[in-house]
Amino acid sequence: MMTLKALQLPLVVQSPMASCTDLPFRLMGRAHGMRFAFLEMISSEALVRNVPQTAELMRTVPEDRPLGAQLVGCDPQIMGEAAAKIEALGYDVVDMNLGCPVPKIVSKGGGSMLLREPHTAEQIFRCVVRAVKRIPVTVKMRLGFSDPSGHEAAAIARIAEACGVDAISVHGRTREQGYRGVADYEAIGRVKAAVTIPVIGNGDVVDAASALRLRAVSGCDGVMLGRGALGNPWIYHQIHAALSGAPVPPPPDAVARKAALLRHVELQVQHDSWPLGPLHRVACWYFQHLPGVAEYRHQVNRVRSVEELKMVIEAFPVARSDRHFEG
Ligand SMILES: Cc1cc2nc3c(=O)[nH]c(=O)nc-3n(C[C@H](O)[C@H](O)[C@H](O)COP(=O)(O)O)c2cc1C
């Protein structure tokens, strides 16, 4: 049986991110020390109804482990049924989404709307915990719907704990904030203080220093990475090192970034039946903040084939000063 304790502590978890944390992204991460990742969120209804697109989102390979699946939805019975299916399919954790801010989800009562519906949230937790026999059940939430203090999340966290949920993760922003502003690590600490189950902090972790700050300020049991890992698979080794007190590996130079991006392109071609769509995004992730990226982005947006894209990537200027880690 898979338990959270079986994972090395402190937990460093890759968060679910729609249209981002697909199989090629995860395989790149695994090659650079990613230990635990989530699929992007899956609609519980679509999973129960066997919608083919959902199977596509859930594609994995044996080396892509341990791997969690996250469910979004607001019908307790359907969430329970979908959770049982996730366990039967062999995923290692089932997570419930109480953070999604997207109007399409919130207007139906799912995602972050459940922070305002503690009774429904409780029914969902009970149904999912009852439906799942062997794997851990977790909840990912925001600080609140509009109240940034963390009290809303703390109340939901207590309910989750009482229902038998194994761990929670907390994004230090409200639904109203979306992705704006700064994640509040002190407010995450208030949620941590409200329960005894492990709490994983999330928001604005972009390097070893921010991971250490999140842990120190919130007292959380682990850190969850989001956007900071896009085009930056080196972050896993950096954060593992920082959290265990080891020297943090230096950031990659532009040559290493280019090589990694070309590898990501290969993986996308190998595992995606329409790779060019996601690759337009992926190709911009790896060179962000480097000189010359504005013109490069413009070129990436115009390519119409993977071959063309590879030529644009190869042509990206790697200045001498960007090669300082070469031997
Ligand atoms: C493009 C995108 C897609 C996301 N999709 C999901 C999702 O499917 N499920 C979820 O719980 N959170 C999702 N999130 C939220 C992230 O998992 C994370 O909580 C948030 O980005 C905060 O972390 P960060 O500041 O480190 O990026 C998404 C975020 C982004 C930017």
The ligand as an ORCA input file, in Angstrom:
! r2SCAN-3c Opt
* xyz 0 1
  C      -1.969     27.071    -15.974
  C      -2.343     26.610    -14.591
  C      -3.142     25.494    -14.442
  C      -3.508     25.048    -13.168
  N      -4.269     23.916    -13.030
  C      -4.554     23.446    -11.794
  C      -5.265     22.218    -11.627
  O      -5.607     21.518    -12.593
  N      -5.540     21.833    -10.342
  C      -5.141     22.560     -9.251
  O      -5.409     22.168     -8.127
  N      -4.449     23.695     -9.396
  C      -4.141     24.145    -10.628
  N      -3.392     25.283    -10.758
  C      -2.849     25.940     -9.552
  C      -1.436     25.436     -9.235
  O      -1.440     24.047     -8.978
  C      -0.855     26.163     -8.020
  O      -1.671     25.923     -6.926
  C      -0.755     27.664     -8.254
  O      -0.208     27.944     -9.519
  C       0.075     28.327     -7.155
  O       1.394     27.877     -7.169
  P       2.570     28.750     -7.865
  O       2.439     30.165     -7.343
  O       3.826     28.077     -7.401
  O       2.364     28.662     -9.326
  C      -3.044     25.746    -12.027
  C      -2.246     26.876    -12.190
  C      -1.883     27.315    -13.447
  C      -1.009     28.526    -13.579
*
